[in-house]
Amino acid sequence: MPRPMSPPLVSWMVIAVALIVAEALVVYLLRRVPPEICLRVVYLVGALVVSSVWGLALGVVTARSGVGVVSAVER
């Protein structure tokens, strides 16, 4: 059985950005409920989704982008 092809790289960028923006919105809306350290876990969801479809390398890029957004939001 042939291995299924992953979607094109352009769709990875669109989905990764959309997930990070959605996660930032969730963190913004929930920031008063739990401690901020707990909200950092929300950014892992996007990295896991991207990793499962496009592989580890692009998942790491997405996770690093999420870390950048976390540090920008926390300032």
C-alpha positions as CSV (number, residue, x, y, z in Angstrom):
1,M,0.0,0.0,0.0
2,P,1.5,3.4,-1.0
3,R,2.2,5.9,1.7
4,P,-0.3,8.8,1.7
5,M,1.1,12.2,0.5
6,S,1.0,15.1,2.9
7,P,-0.8,18.3,1.9
8,P,1.2,21.0,0.1
9,L,3.6,23.2,2.0
10,V,1.5,26.4,1.4
11,S,-1.5,24.9,3.2
12,W,0.9,24.1,6.2
13,M,1.7,27.8,6.5
14,V,-1.9,28.8,6.3
15,I,-3.1,26.2,8.8
16,A,-0.1,26.9,11.2
17,V,-0.8,30.6,11.2
18,A,-4.5,30.1,11.7
19,L,-3.9,27.7,14.6
20,I,-1.5,30.1,16.3
21,V,-3.9,33.0,16.0
22,A,-6.8,30.9,17.3
23,E,-4.6,29.7,20.2
24,A,-3.6,33.3,21.0
25,L,-7.3,34.3,21.0
26,V,-8.1,31.4,23.4
27,V,-5.3,32.5,25.7
28,Y,-6.4,36.1,25.5
29,L,-9.9,35.2,26.5
30,L,-8.9,32.8,29.3
31,R,-6.0,34.7,30.7
32,R,-7.9,35.7,33.8
33,V,-9.2,32.3,34.7
34,P,-6.1,29.9,35.2
35,P,-2.5,30.9,36.0
36,E,-0.7,32.0,32.8
37,I,1.8,29.1,33.0
38,C,-1.2,26.7,32.4
39,L,-2.2,28.6,29.2
40,R,1.1,27.8,27.5
41,V,-0.1,24.3,26.9
42,V,-2.7,25.6,24.5
43,Y,0.0,26.4,22.0
44,L,1.0,22.7,21.9
45,V,-2.3,21.8,20.2
46,G,-1.3,23.5,16.9
47,A,2.2,21.9,17.0
48,L,0.7,18.5,17.5
49,V,-1.8,18.9,14.6
50,V,0.9,20.1,12.2
51,S,3.3,17.4,13.4
52,S,0.8,14.7,12.8
53,V,0.0,15.8,9.2
54,W,3.3,17.3,7.9
55,G,5.9,15.7,10.1
56,L,8.2,16.6,13.0
57,A,10.3,19.3,11.3
58,L,7.3,21.5,10.5
59,G,5.8,20.7,13.9
60,V,8.9,22.1,15.5
61,V,8.7,25.2,13.4
62,T,5.1,25.7,14.4
63,A,6.0,25.1,18.1
64,R,8.8,27.7,17.9
65,S,6.4,30.2,16.3
66,G,4.0,29.5,19.2
67,V,6.7,30.2,21.7
68,G,7.4,33.6,20.0
69,V,3.7,34.5,20.2
70,V,3.6,33.4,23.9
71,S,6.6,35.7,24.7
72,A,5.0,38.6,22.8
73,V,1.6,38.1,24.5
74,E,3.1,37.9,28.0
75,R,4.8,41.3,27.7
